[in-house]
Amino acid sequence: MSLVTVWTNERFAAVCCDGRLSRRGENGRLIPVSEHYAKFHVLAEDIVLAVTGSQFIDDRLARCLEAFTREHRDSPDLFMYLETVISLNVRALLALGAELFDAPLEAALVLIGYDAAQKRIRNLSWNSHDDLVPLEQSNTVGAIGNDDGVPIARDQLKTLRDGTRDDLQLEDVLPAMERVVTHVSELVPWSVNKNTRSYLVGVPELRGERKAKGLDKIRCSPEYGTQSALANEAFGNVVDGTRSAWDSAAMKTAAVDTAGNLKLKNVNDVVGTTAAPSASSTTFVVVPEMTQTLTFKGNKVLLLFQCMINIPASTAGSIVFAFFKDGVQLSGSYPVTYFTGNGSAAPVIGISMAIIDSPSAASHTYDVRWEIIANGCSANGTNRRFQIVELG
């Protein structure tokens, strides 16, 4: 996935990408898969996520975050929530991808937009090469993507920024970034194409101007059109470089749908219904509603758990989560230790866990349990989910 550029300052955050989606062949050369791939997602009007490196991670992370954003759209802490959820989910997806494709995946991400709680434009980035340690920058330009295009884009964006600081008009930002992407495509056409897509976020004071000038919509170059990328445009080719084959048409029909997506045998999801249950037990007990009993076919299964928890004000403590199967602890114990030190603050933090198990072809009960080490806490409303997917 070739090129995403970003530009942030005190007034706005802007993103522009090309449309090339590629996979790397056995000889290391890039093989185009699509020319109209959307590399960024407008999660909320004022928050944008961009991903390069793996279509597998981009697709699954975007779907997860779009659903999460719908649940928390009105919260001023949405940006902070996303900061936590992204780190945890990308780690889980990298582990899952390595298991599925039998090779490590790579990903680079940027979250930009207006943080309503901190009342400022923010720019956060993660890179799997840096162990997904979040990097926050301000008043900056940057790029992520293929190594041959990124340095060129960064240099040109810096020149653009330094030459227009005093007289830059809001309506000039995206066209200028689009010209940078187009120029990069002329220098490295095997990596970047000219099909640009861009979007701009402004501080609240600029929302009126942004809307009046038509800057509140995604811009696409004429070449981009209304086409959208398929994850698998040619039979047998998967973005991450794997191939699939079947002994018969019946086997293929049972394994994939008409678009080439795997037909997973068990996809199950439970969500919280009890509001704000408290964690007070010093031994493991099931988190309310976070249990499933299913009959499996003998394939590996992926367990995913997400939960928001309320941390009491002026409290130091620790809570531990773990996966269980048939009443026996399956995973390690995952502790969350907290100390707010503030009598008026009661923060909300996100928890995310994932594990792959190999159950026998039989009925099994999986659940998520919690216990406290010191000083309890509670789940945030009904914001918790336990998903099980049989991989095959």
Secondary structure, 3 states (H helix, E strand, C coil): CCEEEEEECCCEEEEEECCCEEEECCCCCEEEEECCCCCEEEEECCEEEEEECCHHHHHHHHHHHHHHHHHHCCCCCHHHHHHHHHHHHHHHHHHHHHHHHCCCCCCEEEEEEEECCCCEEEEEEEEHHHCCCCEEECCEEEEEECCCCHHHHHHHHHHHHHHCCCCCCHHHHHHHHHHHHHHHHHHCCCCCCCCCEEEEEECHHHHHHHHHCCCCCCEECCCCCCCCCCCCCCCCCCCCCCCCCCCCHHHHHHHECCCCCECCCEEEEEECCCCCCEECCCCCEEEEEEEEEEECCCCCEEEEEEEEEECCCCCEEEEEEEEEECCEECCCCEEEEEECCCCCCCCEEEEEEEEEECCCCCEEEEEEEEEEEECCEEEEEEEEEEEEEECC
